[in-house]
Amino acid sequence: MTVAEELEEGQEICPICGEINLPGACETCGHYVGMLWDGFPTWQVDGAAQYWDLCNLIVELILEEAGEDDTGIAKRAADRLQAVGAAHIFGAAADLGEELTTWFFIEEQPEIRLHGLITGGHTLMEGSGTSIYCEHPADQVFLRLVREAEFALATLQSLNDPD
């Protein structure tokens, strides 16, 4: 019998260190960042919620501009972000246009790993979700990601500002 077969309800194995976690009871290793449950994130790391909010603003800005000129703004945004040295992910996001979601900014980060599908139904939580883990100290990773997102947002906002 494997460790995975011996897990109790609500437990999961960290994909990085192998420790058994119980996210619902906040009994997790240092790699655990949070969870996306039925489309809504819950974060347990400083900076993660701020990063998510900044990425939401970036998505709104890209989609708002794409609505006016869906062929040009995504390319202009991607070019501008690449030209000023913003993280590659924000340039790639601008290229997605209408397909862009905030979740893209989590999925595409190399330090972040999504872990399985968790479902609820006979417990306190109905629905399903995915746990989010981070290979490196998550608070440091999200501090860097927040800085990159702030820079990307300011860069995108300047696209319409002639000064």
N, C-alpha and C positions, 0 to 999 in steps of 0.2 A: 504494500500500500504506500502511495506517495504522500508527501506532505500536503499537496494540494487536495488529495482525497480526504485528508483528515481535518481540513479546515471546518470550523464551526460557522454557522450562519453569520454573515456580515464581515467575516474575516477575509483578508486577501494577503498575498505575498508581495512584498516590495520587489519590483523588477530589477532593482539596482543592488540592494544588499541582501535580499532574501528574508528579511525579518517579517514576521507575521504582524499585520496591522489590523486594527478594528476602527476604520474611519468614523463610523457612526457614533462611537463612544470617545472620539478624539484620542485614541490610543494608537499613535502612529510613529514611525521612525522619522528621522530628520529629512528624508527625501520627499515625504508627502507634502504636496502643495495645496491640494484642494480637490474639488469634484465638480463636474458638470452634471447636474441632475435635472432631467427633463428640460434641457436647454438653458438652465440658469446656473451660473457658477457660484460656488461657495469656496472661499479662500481661507487658508490657515497660515499664510505667510505675508509678512509686511511687504507692501509694494505690489502684490499681485492684483488687488482690486483696483489700485490706481492705474496700473498698466492696462487692465481690461477696459477701464473707463476711457483712457486716452485712445486706445485702439478703436473703441466705439465711435469716438469723435472723428478719427481718421477715416473710418469706413463711411460715416455720414457725409463728410466733406468730399470724399472721392465720388460717392454715388450722387450727391447733389450736383457736383460739377459735371459728372458724366451725363446727367439728365439734360443739361444744356447743350452739350456737344459730346455725344458718346464716343466719337472717334478720336477726338483730340485730347481731352483732359487726362485720360488715363495715361496716354503716352507722354504728355507733358509732365505729369506728376512723376512718373517713373524716371524720366530723363533728369528732372530736377533733383530728385532724391539721390540718384546715382552720382550726379555731378557734384553735389555738395558732400558726398561721402556718408550719407545716411546708410544705415544698415541695409544690406541687400534685400532683406525681407520686405521692407516698406516699398521699395521699388517694384518688387515682384507683385505685391498686393495691388498697387496702382494698375498694373497690367491686367488684372482680373476683371476690372469693371463691375458690371452688375452681379457677377458671381461672387463678389467679395463678401465675406462675413468676418465678424470679430474673431470667431473661432480659428480662422486661418492663422492669426498671429500667435496662437498657442501651439497649434499643430506643427507649424513650420520651424519652431525654435529647436536647434539641435540638442540643447541641454534638457529639453522637456520630453517626457515619455508619457503616453497615455496607456492606461492599464485596464484592459478588459472591459466587460460590460457587467454592471451590477444591477440587479433588479430587486424591486421591493413589491410587496403585495400583501403579505400576511404579517408585516411588521408595522411600525409607526409610519414608514414612508412608502407611499405608492409611487410607482413609476420606475424609471431606469436611469442609469448614469454611468459615467466613466471617471475613474480616479486619475489624478494628474500627479506625476512625480518629477523630480528634478535631480539630475546627476550630481550637480555641484551644490554648494550651500545656496539654497533657494533665495534667501534674503539678498545675497550679493548678486545673484543672477537677475532678480527682479529689479533691484536698484539700477543695474545697467540697462535693463530693458525699458524702464521708465524714462531714463535719460534719452535713450534712442527714440522712444515714441514722442517725447516732448520736442525733440529736434525735428523729427519727421513732421509732426503736426505744425510747428512753426513754419517749416519750409513750405508745406502745402498751402497754409494760409497766405503766405507771401505771393503765391501764384497770381492772385487777383489784386494784390496791392502793388500799384505801380512804383511806389517809393521803395 
